[in-house]
């Protein structure tokens, strides 16, 4: 069986009591493996699970179009880029941002020890990528309460520290830290409104403010409370509603470090979604202004920064720790 690493502190009841993810579970702590809201209405639990997965798969693909079509990555489709070659695709911004299924919570707990057969080919992109069984993480209750409450004084202290060019701190120590800071400087954030995707505590936000960003909006699966006037925090469903109302962005840049590779793997209580990473980045592009930058930090086997993944130099998915990119 797979090794299980439980986020600390972790109790499903505790998640329910604190709100945020699993809001519907406040009155009942769901036993491991029970489908949330499932009723014994005939048929085996496995049959119901397959039906739910099929419905889930169809729902997350709705409106995705070319973004979720990896057959377009043939050699003839690659275009030269300033830093990396890329595949050009048409993006349906309305289709992606109007799809509430992309923001749904996982409907069973704990996450499966390996991708369900119905979704395995999607996670492996038709067998082109390795999918390896690794550590199953249960991080839906990540962090102490204090780490999700971003007080103005805390952020201001971090901003003052980051004004020293020799200072760096992050959730990952100083490994790659100064390279990341140099990336922020080269991107040029002064006077811009920046979107941050995924954040455990406000080190990225403070660095951006120290480098002159006008405002930072952080998007994360779990609820964060910020009373800093230049830091706004949102969960996916809130961001969707703002976009639909024409009040999200436009952003002059998007920053994400060690977040997107987890999208759609269930680790943070998010619903299973093989296309979660590309849909997240596509949504961010839709909410950005023309010429906006993307500063993205993800594990890369090709660059020797796979974060200790069992995949080594290969591109693929280590379930459910995260994806490793080529």
Long-range contacts (C-beta under 8 A, 24 or more apart in sequence): 1-113, 2-113, 2-114, 2-133, 2-134, 2-135, 2-136, 2-319, 3-134, 3-135, 3-136, 4-110, 4-135, 4-136, 4-138, 5-135, 5-136, 5-137, 5-138, 6-138, 7-137, 7-138, 7-139, 7-140, 7-141, 7-142, 7-143, 9-141, 9-144, 10-138, 10-140, 10-141, 11-141, 12-109, 12-141, 14-141, 15-140, 15-141, 15-269, 18-141, 18-145, 19-223, 20-222, 20-223, 20-235, 21-105, 21-140, 21-221, 21-222, 21-268, 21-269, 22-105, 22-109, 22-140, 22-269, 30-109, 32-109, 32-110, 33-108, 33-109, 33-110, 34-108, 34-109, 35-107, 35-108, 36-105, 36-107, 36-108, 36-109, 37-107, 49-108, 49-116, 50-118, 52-107, 53-116, 53-118, 53-119, 53-272, 54-118, 56-101, 56-104, 56-107, 56-271, 56-272, 56-273, 57-118, 57-119, 57-122, 59-99, 59-101, 59-104, 60-99, 60-101, 60-102, 60-264, 60-271, 60-273, 60-275, 60-276, 60-279, 61-275, 62-95, 62-99, 62-101, 63-92, 63-94, 63-95, 63-96, 63-98, 63-99, 64-92, 64-95, 64-96, 64-99, 64-275, 64-279, 65-89, 65-90, 65-91, 65-92, 65-95, 66-90, 66-91, 67-91, 67-92, 67-96, 67-275, 67-278, 67-279, 67-282, 68-275, 68-278, 68-279, 70-125, 70-126, 70-128, 91-282, 91-285, 91-286, 93-282, 93-283, 93-286, 96-279, 96-282, 96-283, 96-286, 97-240, 97-243, 97-244, 97-283, 97-286, 98-240, 98-244, 100-237, 100-240, 101-271, 102-236, 102-240, 102-273, 102-276, 102-279, 102-283, 103-235, 103-236, 103-237, 103-240, 104-270, 104-271, 105-269, 105-270, 105-271, 106-140, 106-266, 106-269, 106-270, 106-271, 106-272, 107-271, 109-140, 110-136, 110-138, 111-136, 111-138, 111-265, 111-266, 111-267, 111-272, 111-320, 112-266, 112-272, 113-319, 114-319, 115-272, 115-274, 115-317, 115-319, 116-272, 119-272, 119-274, 122-274, 122-275, 123-274, 123-317, 123-319, 124-316, 124-317, 129-315, 129-316, 129-317, 130-311, 130-314, 130-315, 130-316, 130-317, 131-316, 131-317, 131-319, 132-310, 132-311, 132-316, 132-317, 132-318, 132-319, 133-319, 134-309, 134-310, 134-318, 134-319, 134-320, 134-321, 135-321, 136-319, 136-320, 137-267, 137-320, 137-321, 138-267, 139-267, 139-268, 139-269, 140-222, 140-267, 140-268, 140-269, 142-200, 142-222, 142-268, 143-200, 143-201, 143-222, 147-200, 147-201, 148-222, 148-223, 148-224, 148-225, 149-224, 149-225, 150-201, 150-202, 150-205, 150-224, 150-225, 150-226, 150-227, 150-228, 150-231, 150-233, 151-227, 151-228, 152-227, 152-228, 152-229, 154-202, 155-202, 155-205, 155-206, 155-209, 155-226, 155-228, 155-231, 156-228, 158-202, 158-203, 158-206, 158-207, 159-206, 159-209, 159-210, 160-210, 161-206, 162-206, 162-207, 162-209, 162-210, 162-211, 163-210, 169-203, 170-203, 170-204, 170-257, 171-200, 171-201, 171-203, 171-258, 172-257, 172-258, 176-297, 176-305, 180-257, 180-295, 180-297, 181-207, 183-295, 184-208, 184-211, 184-255, 184-295, 185-211, 187-253, 187-293, 187-295, 188-293, 189-213, 189-252, 189-253, 192-251, 192-252, 192-253, 193-217, 193-249, 193-250, 193-251, 193-252, 194-251, 194-252, 194-253, 194-254, 194-255, 195-219, 195-249, 195-251, 195-253, 195-254, 195-255, 195-284, 195-287, 195-288, 196-254, 196-255, 196-256, 197-254, 197-255, 197-256, 197-259, 197-260, 197-280, 197-284, 198-256, 198-257, 198-258, 198-259, 198-260, 198-262, 199-224, 199-259, 202-226, 202-231, 204-255, 204-257, 205-231, 208-255, 217-248, 217-249, 217-251, 221-268, 221-269, 221-270, 222-268, 222-269, 239-287, 243-283, 243-286, 243-287, 248-287, 249-287, 249-288, 249-289, 250-287, 250-288, 250-289, 250-292, 251-284, 251-287, 251-288, 251-289, 251-292, 252-288, 252-289, 252-292, 252-293, 253-288, 253-292, 253-293, 253-294, 253-295, 254-281, 254-284, 254-285, 254-288, 254-292, 254-293, 254-294, 254-295, 254-296, 255-295, 255-296, 256-295, 256-296, 256-297, 257-296, 257-297, 258-297, 258-298, 258-299, 258-307, 260-296, 260-298, 261-298, 261-299, 261-322, 261-323, 261-324, 261-325, 262-322, 262-323, 265-317, 265-319, 265-320, 265-321, 265-322, 265-323, 266-320, 267-320, 267-321, 267-322, 277-323, 298-323, 298-325, 299-323, 299-324, 299-325, 300-324, 300-325, 300-326, 301-325, 301-326, 302-326
